[in-house]
C-alpha cells in the first residue's frame, strides 16, 4: 500500500473515531477530494468501509 492510501486510511479512521455516527459515504467523498484519489482508490474505500469487504 502506498503512502497516500495510508494517509487516507489514517484520516478516515481518525474522523470515525472522533464521530462514531459520521456519514461514511460523505466521509469517503470528502477524503477522495482531499487526497485527490482515483476511481479505483475510491472503490477500495467504499468496499472497505461501506460494503465491509
C-alpha positions in Angstrom: 0.0 0.0 0.0 1.3 3.4 -0.9 1.9 6.4 1.5 -1.1 8.3 0.1 -3.5 5.4 0.9 -2.0 5.0 4.4 -2.7 8.7 5.0 -6.2 8.4 3.7 -6.9 5.4 5.9 -5.5 7.2 8.9 -7.6 10.3 8.1 -10.8 8.2 7.8 -10.1 6.2 11.0 -9.4 9.4 12.9 -12.7 11.0 11.7 -14.7 7.9 12.5 -13.1 7.8 16.0 -13.9 11.4 16.6 -17.6 10.9 15.5 -18.7 7.3 15.5 -22.0 8.3 13.9 -20.4 10.1 10.9 -21.9 9.5 7.5 -19.3 7.2 6.0 -20.3 7.8 2.4 -19.8 11.6 2.8 -16.6 11.0 4.6 -15.3 8.8 1.7 -16.3 11.5 -0.8 -14.5 14.2 1.3 -11.4 12.0 1.6 -11.3 11.4 -2.2 -11.4 15.1 -2.8 -8.9 16.0 -0.1 -6.4 13.4 -1.2 -7.2 13.5 -5.0 -7.9 9.8 -5.2 -8.6 8.0 -8.4 -11.8 5.9 -9.0 -10.0 2.6 -8.1 -8.9 4.0 -4.8 -12.4 5.3 -4.1 -13.8 1.9 -4.9 -11.4 0.3 -2.4 -12.6 2.7 0.3 -16.2 2.0 -0.5 -15.6 -1.7 -0.3 -13.7 -1.4 2.9 -16.0 1.0 4.8 -19.4 0.6 3.2 -19.5 -3.0 2.0 -17.4 -4.4 4.7 -15.3 -6.4 2.3 
